[in-house]
Amino acid sequence: MVKENKKIVQSDKCTGCGICDSVCPINTKLAKKDDFDHDTAKLAIRVRNGSAMVNEDTCIACGSCVRSCPVESLSIVVVAEA
């Protein structure tokens, strides 16, 4: 049986605005913890060196960042797994 997984991919159009980081539900949930540290948390998406970086281990590919990106730098792709 082939299982379909989604993942977020980024183009080189990213401007590093950080909107994706702020709208991500995983990031929002983590930020509510008392011991939250933005620099060390396992965020689903963050901006580093002026560009968004997706953590595939944490990201649930919900598409919030894709819909919110003002320069359409992010997109959802379907990856088939055997």
PEHUNOR-V851493 format. One record per pair of residues at least 12 apart in sequence whose C-alpha atoms are under 7 Angstrom apart, sorted by sequence separation. I is the first residue (numbers start at 0). J is the second residue. If there is no record, write none. Layout:
<<I,J> <I,J>>
This chain:
<<42,54> <62,75> <43,57> <42,57> <43,58> <26,42> <25,42> <26,43> <25,43> <20,44> <20,45> <17,46> <15,46> <15,49> <14,49> <15,50> <14,50> <15,51> <13,50> <13,51> <23,63> <22,63> <23,64> <22,64> <19,64> <19,67> <18,67> <19,68> <18,68> <7,60> <6,60> <5,60> <13,70> <12,70> <13,72> <12,72> <11,72> <10,72> <9,72> <10,73> <9,73> <8,73> <9,74> <7,73> <8,74> <7,74> <8,75> <7,75> <6,75> <7,76> <5,75> <6,76> <5,76> <6,77> <5,77> <4,77> <5,78> <3,77> <4,78> <3,78> <4,79> <3,79> <2,79> <3,80> <1,79> <2,80> <1,80> <2,81> <1,81> <0,81>>
